[in-house]
């Protein structure tokens, strides 16, 4: 292992898989950076009145958007209101119960058994059983569904999914996977009724805290409280979703008191100031909500040489980049995309060393390197990040020329095509899915095109390891290898600032998924 010493995918599919939101700039205070899903600032908590209708503004997926959770065109702001998963992510990144109450592997983790919650019904009155859980997984794997999660779940053997009784699901795997349940926490894995593939995109029948009242693609829709929800009736009577494509129009609707929550609307400097100054709206901070990255394409010069990749990681100061690009709204990442409070996080950092970077570049024949760095106004934080990184690496004799590409073609003509660009992912996935999607040789989300047999072997070994302590060590070894060798630059995890009405209480979100059961309006 070489070690550094020194101190055709749709963008909506990418975002769902974990791309991060825009950087929010200029509100002053420094955030320490806790977990994705933590929130502070203007989000009020406390007593909520029973009932009321919440109004959410959201950008539509497309005119063909659906309520099928498995689809790449799912209107996913609705999903957490309508559906449940077998398991979900807890506040500290652990896997916790949802429709499954217990789960355990066999001795070699090639088979997982899930014990399912009893007494749960779908919105149409049909009892939830293991047949629905089995059907959901098979629906995701069906090529006709074209689900973004199909590749992640490709280790499942559909022929080995069995239902011994109505409340037991057994899932057989093609290869061992000691962390398999974490793959079912993704929003594509919400459970749908058995046999509903042809209709679920329109009906939205789930087991969730709200039931569908109306839905029109790229237009308005409404859900109403499910009084029979197994977790208890939600606080609100209903939610109205308005599809507003333009970011500024969504912000204006909040300021005009026409909506209460801005979904998928990370605020830039100007809009955050405008919302914060309003009498009826406020800004809330979701800490460590996005992973801000600069992928170095390892199939293109000069990044085919690991010494150049290492030099770039040593050349810049991530703390300085965080300050300049995001005014300290975030947490330094040190080129590791795993959030610090993940249970498997490796506390490993390579300190900035411009002199060492110069030496490595000289050894690689890339002295006084000059290169284009692509950015776009696709997100407001792209160019500040690019400029901050450019300034920081200049200390090592690296000259970056900023190239601004059109936003409407950035993810088709620049991303995964140019040697160096700015990109982003959402946090909120389990470590196994994150590492395999970023760095697995066969992953379509491997945006650095890094194919490394050592890394692939490490990822395979950790999946086979059933001992918890040994598995943690393997995950940490993999993170260190990523920092030392991969093509991914990760300066910091950024906060996301979003706007909501001052009438909203108990607002919580994780990866753009809300706590729909407890959110409400002030008493």
Backbone torsions as a table, in degrees:
resi	resn	phi	psi	omega
1	UNK	NA	131.7	175.9
2	UNK	-84.2	127.2	-175.4
3	UNK	-120.8	141.6	173.5
4	UNK	-81.9	130.8	172.6
5	UNK	-103.0	164.7	-175.7
6	UNK	123.0	151.9	-172.2
7	UNK	-19.2	NA	NA
8	UNK	NA	28.3	-174.6
9	UNK	-103.9	139.7	177.5
10	UNK	-74.1	150.1	-178.9
11	UNK	-66.5	-34.2	178.6
12	UNK	-65.8	-37.0	174.8
13	UNK	-61.2	-43.0	179.2
14	UNK	-60.7	-45.8	-178.1
15	UNK	-62.0	-42.2	178.4
16	UNK	-62.7	-30.7	179.6
17	UNK	-80.1	-12.3	174.5
18	UNK	139.6	13.1	176.4
19	UNK	-70.6	150.1	-174.0
20	UNK	-96.4	166.1	-178.4
21	UNK	-88.2	177.1	-176.6
22	UNK	-66.2	154.5	177.1
23	UNK	-76.8	140.9	177.2
24	UNK	-103.7	128.0	-170.8
25	UNK	-115.4	147.7	154.7
26	UNK	88.4	19.4	176.0
27	UNK	-99.0	2.9	164.1
28	UNK	102.6	-68.4	-169.1
29	UNK	-70.2	155.3	-179.8
30	UNK	-93.4	133.4	177.6
31	UNK	-99.8	141.8	179.0
32	UNK	-78.3	-24.0	177.9
33	UNK	81.8	94.6	175.0
34	UNK	-102.3	-147.9	-176.0
35	UNK	-80.6	157.8	169.3
36	UNK	-60.1	134.4	-177.8
37	UNK	100.8	-16.7	172.4
38	UNK	-76.2	156.8	-176.0
39	UNK	-152.3	148.7	-176.3
40	UNK	-148.0	-155.6	175.5
41	UNK	65.6	-122.8	-170.0
42	UNK	-85.5	-1.2	-177.5
43	UNK	-72.4	118.6	-177.3
44	UNK	-88.5	145.8	173.2
45	UNK	-125.7	158.5	179.8
46	UNK	138.3	-167.0	-176.5
47	UNK	-60.5	135.8	174.7
48	UNK	-115.8	146.4	176.5
49	UNK	-74.3	147.8	178.5
50	UNK	-71.9	125.1	178.5
51	UNK	95.7	-162.7	-176.5
52	UNK	94.8	160.9	-179.8
53	UNK	-120.2	123.1	178.1
54	UNK	-88.9	141.2	-179.7
55	UNK	-114.2	119.0	-177.4
56	UNK	-114.5	129.1	173.2
57	UNK	-97.8	134.5	-176.5
58	UNK	-143.4	154.5	171.9
59	UNK	-82.7	135.7	179.1
60	UNK	-72.7	148.3	175.5
61	UNK	-65.7	-47.6	176.9
62	UNK	-177.5	176.2	177.2
63	UNK	-67.8	-14.0	178.9
64	UNK	-104.2	19.3	-176.0
65	UNK	-64.2	154.0	-172.9
66	UNK	-132.5	167.7	173.4
67	UNK	-100.8	9.8	175.0
68	UNK	-76.3	113.8	-176.7
69	UNK	-60.0	-29.7	-176.2
70	UNK	-74.7	-15.6	-172.8
71	UNK	-78.0	150.4	173.1
72	UNK	-73.4	-11.4	178.9
73	UNK	-107.0	20.5	-178.1
74	UNK	-66.7	140.1	174.5
75	UNK	-82.3	81.4	-161.6
76	UNK	-75.4	-5.7	171.1
77	UNK	-66.6	-25.1	178.6
78	UNK	-79.6	-25.8	-163.4
79	UNK	-61.7	-45.6	-178.9
80	UNK	-67.1	-21.3	175.8
81	UNK	-79.3	-34.7	-171.9
82	UNK	-94.8	-26.6	-167.4
83	UNK	-128.7	169.8	168.3
84	UNK	-129.2	156.9	171.6
85	UNK	-101.1	171.1	171.8
86	UNK	-65.1	-44.7	177.1
87	UNK	-138.1	161.3	180.0
88	UNK	-141.8	169.8	176.6
89	UNK	-80.6	133.4	174.9
90	UNK	-84.9	179.2	-174.7
91	UNK	-62.9	-27.6	-178.5
92	UNK	-104.9	17.7	177.3
93	UNK	88.2	-1.2	179.3
94	UNK	-80.4	162.0	177.2
95	UNK	-89.6	125.8	-176.6
96	UNK	-126.7	167.6	-174.0
97	UNK	-69.1	147.3	168.7
98	UNK	-137.4	-97.4	174.1
99	UNK	-82.9	-19.2	171.0
100	UNK	-98.0	139.0	-179.9
101	UNK	-102.8	-23.9	177.9
102	UNK	-146.6	153.5	175.9
103	UNK	-155.1	143.3	-179.7
104	UNK	-153.2	147.8	178.6
105	UNK	-91.2	166.6	167.2
106	UNK	-79.1	-173.0	-171.2
107	UNK	-61.1	-36.4	-177.4
108	UNK	-109.0	14.4	176.2
109	UNK	60.7	31.6	174.4
110	UNK	-97.7	-1.9	179.5
111	UNK	-149.2	135.4	179.4
112	UNK	-121.9	136.2	178.6
113	UNK	-113.1	127.0	179.9
114	UNK	-112.6	127.1	173.3
115	UNK	-94.5	125.8	-169.2
116	UNK	-100.6	151.3	179.6
117	UNK	-64.4	137.6	179.4
118	UNK	-100.9	156.0	177.6
119	UNK	79.7	13.8	179.8
120	UNK	-94.2	137.7	177.7
121	UNK	-124.8	150.4	171.4
122	UNK	-74.9	167.9	-177.6
123	UNK	-61.8	-22.9	178.5
124	UNK	-90.3	7.6	177.2
125	UNK	92.1	-7.2	-179.6
126	UNK	-72.7	133.3	177.7
127	UNK	-66.1	140.8	174.4
128	UNK	-78.8	129.6	179.1
129	UNK	-135.4	177.4	178.7
130	UNK	-63.2	-25.2	177.7
131	UNK	-62.5	-35.6	178.1
132	UNK	-68.9	-41.0	178.9
133	UNK	-64.1	-43.7	178.8
134	UNK	-63.8	-42.9	-179.4
135	UNK	-62.7	-39.5	-179.5
136	UNK	-58.8	-46.7	-179.5
137	UNK	-65.6	-42.6	179.4
138	UNK	-65.6	-33.8	177.8
139	UNK	-64.8	-41.7	177.7
140	UNK	-62.4	-40.3	-177.1
141	UNK	-78.1	-16.4	-179.0
142	UNK	-63.8	123.3	-179.9
143	UNK	-56.7	-30.1	-179.8
144	UNK	-66.8	-24.1	178.9
145	UNK	-74.8	-30.9	-177.9
146	UNK	52.9	46.0	-177.6
147	UNK	-76.4	138.3	174.4
148	UNK	-61.3	-21.7	-177.9
149	UNK	-88.2	-5.1	-177.9
150	UNK	-60.5	-42.3	179.3
151	UNK	-64.5	-39.2	179.4
152	UNK	-63.6	-39.2	-178.1
153	UNK	-92.9	13.1	-177.4
154	UNK	-66.5	-13.0	176.0
155	UNK	-74.7	-11.9	178.1
156	UNK	-76.8	135.5	173.8
157	UNK	-94.9	104.5	-176.1
158	UNK	-55.7	-33.8	-179.3
159	UNK	-69.4	-16.6	-178.4
160	UNK	-102.2	12.9	173.0
161	UNK	-87.2	118.9	-177.6
162	UNK	-129.9	160.9	179.6
163	UNK	-129.9	85.7	-178.1
164	UNK	-56.6	-32.5	174.8
165	UNK	-154.5	-179.9	-173.8
166	UNK	-63.7	-17.5	-174.4
167	UNK	-123.8	21.6	177.5
168	UNK	-134.5	128.3	177.0
169	UNK	-119.6	130.4	177.1
170	UNK	-118.2	125.8	-178.0
171	UNK	-117.6	116.4	176.3
172	UNK	-90.1	142.3	-177.6
173	UNK	-113.6	151.3	177.6
174	UNK	-73.3	-31.1	177.9
175	UNK	-137.9	156.3	-178.8
176	UNK	-61.6	146.1	176.2
177	UNK	-153.2	103.2	-176.4
178	UNK	-75.7	-10.4	178.9
179	UNK	-117.9	24.9	-173.4
180	UNK	-54.3	-42.5	-178.2
181	UNK	-56.8	-27.0	179.5
182	UNK	-63.4	-26.7	179.8
183	UNK	-71.3	-15.7	-179.1
184	UNK	-93.5	3.1	179.4
185	UNK	-85.8	-8.7	-178.3
186	UNK	-67.8	152.4	-175.9
187	UNK	-67.6	-19.5	174.7
188	UNK	-67.2	-13.4	-172.9
189	UNK	-98.1	15.4	173.6
190	UNK	-60.3	141.3	-173.0
191	UNK	-83.0	133.3	178.3
192	UNK	-119.4	162.2	-178.4
193	UNK	-67.2	148.6	175.8
194	UNK	-54.4	129.0	175.5
195	UNK	78.9	13.7	-171.7
196	UNK	-98.1	9.7	-173.4
197	UNK	-54.5	-39.5	-175.5
198	UNK	-72.7	-21.2	-173.5
199	UNK	-117.6	-18.1	-170.2
200	UNK	-61.8	-28.4	179.6
201	UNK	-63.8	-21.5	178.9
202	UNK	-106.0	-35.1	-171.9
203	UNK	-86.8	-32.6	179.6
204	UNK	61.5	30.4	-176.9
205	UNK	-76.9	116.1	178.8
206	UNK	-136.0	-160.3	178.2
207	UNK	-114.5	9.4	-168.7
208	UNK	-75.6	-179.2	-175.2
209	UNK	-69.9	-14.0	177.5
210	UNK	-130.3	151.1	176.6
211	UNK	-113.6	150.4	-176.4
212	UNK	-72.6	131.9	172.9
213	UNK	-102.9	-41.9	178.6
214	UNK	-158.3	153.7	177.2
215	UNK	-157.7	127.1	172.7
216	UNK	-127.9	124.0	-179.5
217	UNK	-52.9	134.7	177.3
218	UNK	58.7	24.4	179.5
219	UNK	-142.9	-155.4	-174.9
220	UNK	-85.7	149.1	175.4
221	UNK	-148.5	168.1	-176.2
222	UNK	-148.6	143.5	173.6
223	UNK	-124.2	152.2	179.9
224	UNK	-123.5	154.3	-175.2
225	UNK	-59.2	138.6	176.2
226	UNK	-95.0	104.6	-176.4
227	UNK	-67.7	-17.4	-177.7
228	UNK	-101.1	15.0	-178.4
229	UNK	-61.1	133.3	-174.1
230	UNK	-64.8	-21.9	178.2
231	UNK	-89.6	1.6	-176.9
232	UNK	103.9	148.9	-179.1
233	UNK	-59.4	135.8	178.2
234	UNK	-65.6	162.5	-178.4
235	UNK	-65.8	-43.5	-176.7
236	UNK	-79.1	157.6	170.5
237	UNK	-82.2	-29.6	-177.6
238	UNK	-172.5	172.1	177.8
239	UNK	-136.6	134.0	173.4
240	UNK	-107.7	127.0	178.7
241	UNK	-105.2	123.0	175.8
242	UNK	-109.4	126.0	178.6
243	UNK	-88.0	112.9	-179.7
244	UNK	-127.9	110.5	-171.4
245	UNK	-69.6	-37.5	-173.7
246	UNK	-83.7	130.0	-178.4
247	UNK	-60.0	-48.2	-177.2
248	UNK	-63.6	-35.3	177.8
249	UNK	-65.1	-36.4	177.1
250	UNK	-65.8	-44.1	178.5
251	UNK	-62.3	-43.6	179.1
252	UNK	-62.3	-36.5	178.1
253	UNK	-64.6	-36.6	176.7
254	UNK	-66.8	-46.3	-178.7
255	UNK	-64.8	-28.0	178.6
256	UNK	-87.9	6.3	179.2
257	UNK	62.6	28.2	177.0
258	UNK	-88.9	-20.8	176.6
259	UNK	-136.9	164.1	-177.0
260	UNK	-109.7	-26.9	-175.9
261	UNK	-138.2	137.7	174.0
262	UNK	-100.4	109.0	177.8
263	UNK	-88.7	139.7	178.8
264	UNK	53.0	41.6	-179.0
265	UNK	-131.8	71.6	175.6
266	UNK	-62.4	132.0	-172.9
267	UNK	-89.4	133.3	172.5
268	UNK	-83.6	-177.7	-173.7
269	UNK	-56.2	-51.6	-174.2
270	UNK	-65.0	-45.5	-178.0
271	UNK	-70.1	-36.0	177.5
272	UNK	-62.8	-42.2	177.6
273	UNK	-62.7	-42.2	-178.5
274	UNK	-65.1	-43.0	179.9
275	UNK	-67.3	-43.6	-178.3
276	UNK	-63.1	-31.3	-178.7
277	UNK	-80.7	-14.5	-178.0
278	UNK	-70.4	151.1	-178.4
279	UNK	-75.6	-24.3	-171.1
280	UNK	-116.0	-0.9	-177.9
281	UNK	-128.5	163.4	179.9
282	UNK	-145.3	171.0	179.9
283	UNK	-114.8	134.6	175.5
284	UNK	-120.7	146.8	-178.2
285	UNK	-104.8	125.1	172.8
286	UNK	-104.3	108.2	-170.7
287	UNK	-76.0	147.1	178.3
288	UNK	50.8	41.1	-175.2
289	UNK	-82.8	-20.1	-176.7
290	UNK	-138.3	152.2	175.8
291	UNK	-104.0	115.4	-177.7
292	UNK	-95.0	122.4	-170.4
293	UNK	-132.7	155.9	169.1
294	UNK	-126.7	97.6	-179.4
295	UNK	-75.0	128.0	173.1
296	UNK	-95.7	117.5	-175.9
297	UNK	-72.7	109.3	-172.0
298	UNK	-75.1	-5.8	175.9
299	UNK	-95.3	0.4	-177.7
300	UNK	-122.9	142.3	175.6
301	UNK	-64.6	143.3	5.5
302	UNK	-92.8	5.7	-169.3
303	UNK	-85.3	4.8	170.1
304	UNK	-68.0	-21.0	-179.7
305	UNK	-94.9	119.6	-177.8
306	UNK	-60.5	-28.2	179.5
307	UNK	-65.8	-33.9	177.2
308	UNK	-69.5	-41.5	177.8
309	UNK	-61.6	-43.1	178.8
310	UNK	-64.8	-38.8	179.6
311	UNK	-61.5	-42.1	179.0
312	UNK	-62.7	-36.4	-179.9
313	UNK	-71.4	-31.1	177.5
314	UNK	-82.5	-23.5	-171.1
315	UNK	-72.1	-30.6	-171.7
316	UNK	-108.8	159.1	178.5
317	UNK	-106.9	106.9	-175.1
318	UNK	-61.9	-33.1	179.3
319	UNK	-65.1	-39.3	177.7
320	UNK	-66.6	-41.5	178.8
321	UNK	-62.9	-41.2	177.7
322	UNK	-61.0	-43.2	-178.9
323	UNK	-65.3	-47.7	-175.6
324	UNK	-72.1	-42.9	-173.8
325	UNK	-81.5	-32.8	-172.2
326	UNK	-134.5	13.3	177.4
327	UNK	48.4	41.4	174.6
328	UNK	68.4	17.0	171.2
329	UNK	-83.7	79.0	-179.6
330	UNK	163.7	-170.1	-178.4
331	UNK	-134.3	131.8	178.4
332	UNK	-58.9	136.6	-174.7
333	UNK	-106.9	-23.2	-179.0
334	UNK	54.3	40.7	173.3
335	UNK	67.2	16.7	174.5
336	UNK	-110.9	117.7	-176.8
337	UNK	-78.4	0.2	179.1
338	UNK	-85.2	125.1	-177.3
339	UNK	-64.1	139.9	-172.9
340	UNK	-57.2	-26.0	-179.5
341	UNK	-95.7	11.7	171.4
342	UNK	-65.1	139.0	-177.8
343	UNK	-57.2	-23.4	-177.9
344	UNK	-105.7	12.1	-175.7
345	UNK	-59.8	137.8	176.0
346	UNK	-101.4	119.7	178.6
347	UNK	-81.3	82.8	-173.7
348	UNK	-138.3	122.7	-178.5
349	UNK	-136.5	140.1	172.7
350	UNK	-104.3	118.7	-175.0
351	UNK	-71.6	148.0	177.8
352	UNK	-58.6	135.1	-178.2
353	UNK	-151.5	84.0	-177.3
354	UNK	-58.9	-34.7	-180.0
355	UNK	-66.2	-42.6	176.4
356	UNK	-63.0	-38.2	178.1
357	UNK	-62.2	-45.0	177.7
358	UNK	-58.7	-43.1	-178.9
359	UNK	-62.5	-43.6	179.3
360	UNK	-63.8	-41.3	178.6
361	UNK	-63.4	-39.0	177.6
362	UNK	-64.0	-42.7	178.7
363	UNK	-62.3	-31.5	-178.8
364	UNK	-88.0	0.7	-178.6
365	UNK	72.5	28.3	-176.7
366	UNK	-124.5	35.6	178.9
367	UNK	-60.7	146.3	178.6
368	UNK	51.4	46.9	-175.8
369	UNK	-66.2	136.8	174.4
370	UNK	-124.8	132.2	-171.9
371	UNK	-151.9	151.3	175.1
372	UNK	-82.2	138.2	172.4
373	UNK	-118.2	117.1	-174.7
374	UNK	-90.5	139.1	175.9
375	UNK	-141.0	-175.5	-175.8
376	UNK	-166.4	163.2	171.5
377	UNK	-89.9	17.3	175.5
378	UNK	-53.1	-40.1	173.2
379	UNK	-133.8	146.6	-173.0
380	UNK	-66.2	-23.5	-177.7
381	UNK	-87.0	-8.5	-175.5
382	UNK	-60.5	-53.6	-174.1
383	UNK	-69.3	-41.0	173.6
384	UNK	-57.2	-38.4	177.9
385	UNK	-66.5	-43.8	-179.9
386	UNK	-61.6	-44.0	-179.1
387	UNK	-66.9	-39.9	179.3
388	UNK	-65.7	-41.0	-180.0
389	UNK	-67.4	-42.4	178.3
390	UNK	-55.8	-46.6	-178.8
391	UNK	-65.3	-37.2	-175.0
392	UNK	-72.2	-41.4	-177.3
393	UNK	-77.1	-12.1	-180.0
394	UNK	-61.2	-25.6	179.6
395	UNK	-62.5	-23.4	-178.6
396	UNK	-99.6	13.5	178.5
397	UNK	80.1	17.0	178.2
398	UNK	-97.2	124.6	178.1
399	UNK	-107.3	121.4	179.1
400	UNK	-111.7	128.5	175.6
401	UNK	-99.5	118.5	-177.6
402	UNK	-75.5	125.4	178.1
403	UNK	-117.0	119.6	-178.7
404	UNK	-93.9	115.3	-177.6
405	UNK	-100.0	152.5	178.8
406	UNK	-59.6	138.1	-176.2
407	UNK	-67.9	-30.7	-175.1
408	UNK	-74.9	-12.5	178.2
409	UNK	-125.8	10.6	-175.1
410	UNK	-60.6	-41.7	-176.7
411	UNK	-91.1	9.0	172.4
412	UNK	-118.3	-26.4	-175.6
413	UNK	-116.2	-13.3	-178.0
414	UNK	-115.8	-57.4	-176.9
415	UNK	-59.5	127.5	-178.1
416	UNK	67.2	13.5	177.4
417	UNK	-125.5	-36.3	178.6
418	UNK	-93.5	149.9	-175.9
419	UNK	-60.6	-32.4	-176.8
420	UNK	-146.0	127.8	178.5
421	UNK	-151.1	178.9	177.1
422	UNK	-105.9	139.3	177.2
423	UNK	-148.9	-171.5	-174.9
424	UNK	-166.4	154.9	179.1
425	UNK	-140.3	156.0	170.0
426	UNK	-79.9	149.3	166.7
427	UNK	-84.1	175.2	174.1
428	UNK	118.4	-1.8	178.1
429	UNK	-98.6	159.0	173.6
430	UNK	-65.6	155.7	-174.6
431	UNK	-63.1	-34.5	-179.0
432	UNK	-63.6	-47.3	179.9
433	UNK	-66.0	-40.4	-179.2
434	UNK	-60.5	-52.4	-176.9
435	UNK	-65.3	-39.2	-179.7
436	UNK	-70.1	-37.2	179.6
437	UNK	-72.8	-40.0	180.0
438	UNK	-71.8	-40.4	-164.1
439	UNK	-126.3	-4.6	176.8
440	UNK	-70.2	137.6	-176.3
441	UNK	-59.3	-32.6	-176.5
442	UNK	-93.6	5.1	-175.4
443	UNK	-81.8	133.7	176.6
444	UNK	-75.6	-9.9	177.6
445	UNK	-98.1	4.1	179.3
446	UNK	-73.8	86.2	-168.1
447	UNK	-76.2	-7.1	172.5
448	UNK	-98.1	-2.6	-178.4
449	UNK	55.3	34.1	-178.2
450	UNK	-81.1	115.5	177.1
451	UNK	-115.3	110.2	-172.5
452	UNK	-136.4	116.5	-175.7
453	UNK	-64.1	-34.8	178.1
454	UNK	-62.8	-44.3	178.8
455	UNK	-64.3	-44.8	178.8
456	UNK	-59.1	-40.9	179.3
457	UNK	-66.4	-36.7	178.2
458	UNK	-66.0	-42.4	179.7
459	UNK	-65.4	-37.1	176.6
460	UNK	-68.1	-40.0	-178.4
461	UNK	-66.1	-39.6	-177.6
462	UNK	-68.5	-32.6	177.2
463	UNK	-68.4	-30.6	-178.2
464	UNK	-82.8	-15.9	-173.7
465	UNK	-82.7	116.5	-177.5
466	UNK	-91.8	-14.2	177.6
467	UNK	-79.2	123.4	-173.0
468	UNK	-60.9	-46.3	-177.6
469	UNK	-65.2	-42.2	178.4
470	UNK	-66.6	-37.4	179.8
471	UNK	-65.0	-40.7	177.9
472	UNK	-60.3	-43.0	179.6
473	UNK	-63.8	-39.0	178.8
474	UNK	-65.5	-41.1	176.8
475	UNK	-62.1	-40.0	-179.3
476	UNK	-69.9	-38.0	175.1
477	UNK	-60.6	-40.2	-179.9
478	UNK	-64.7	-40.0	178.6
479	UNK	-63.6	-41.7	178.9
480	UNK	-63.3	-39.7	179.3
481	UNK	-65.1	-38.1	177.0
482	UNK	-61.2	-49.6	-179.1
483	UNK	-59.3	-41.1	-175.0
484	UNK	-78.3	-25.0	-168.1
485	UNK	-131.1	-23.1	-171.0
486	UNK	-73.0	175.1	177.9
487	UNK	-98.1	13.5	-175.5
488	UNK	-102.5	121.1	171.6
489	UNK	-94.3	124.7	-179.4
490	UNK	-127.8	88.6	-178.5
491	UNK	-64.7	-43.5	-176.2
492	UNK	-162.6	160.3	169.1
493	UNK	-93.0	125.5	-175.6
494	UNK	-99.2	150.2	171.0
495	UNK	-78.5	156.1	172.1
496	UNK	-116.0	129.8	175.3
497	UNK	-100.6	130.4	-179.6
498	UNK	-134.1	161.3	-175.4
499	UNK	-109.2	144.4	175.5
500	UNK	-153.4	161.2	178.5
501	UNK	-67.4	148.3	175.6
502	UNK	-69.8	-8.6	176.7
503	UNK	-82.2	-12.1	-177.5
504	UNK	-83.4	134.1	175.7
505	UNK	-127.3	154.7	176.5
506	UNK	61.1	40.7	176.7
507	UNK	-79.1	128.7	175.7
508	UNK	-145.3	141.3	176.9
509	UNK	-146.3	154.7	177.6
510	UNK	-144.2	108.8	-178.8
511	UNK	63.2	40.5	-178.4
512	UNK	67.4	16.6	172.4
513	UNK	-107.4	126.3	-175.9
514	UNK	-91.5	158.3	168.2
515	UNK	-85.0	86.0	-173.8
516	UNK	-70.7	-23.1	-176.7
517	UNK	-71.7	-35.6	-171.8
518	UNK	-106.2	-15.3	178.7
519	UNK	-63.9	143.7	-178.6
520	UNK	-158.2	-171.6	178.0
521	UNK	-112.6	149.9	-174.8
522	UNK	-54.6	141.2	178.1
523	UNK	-68.1	NA	NA
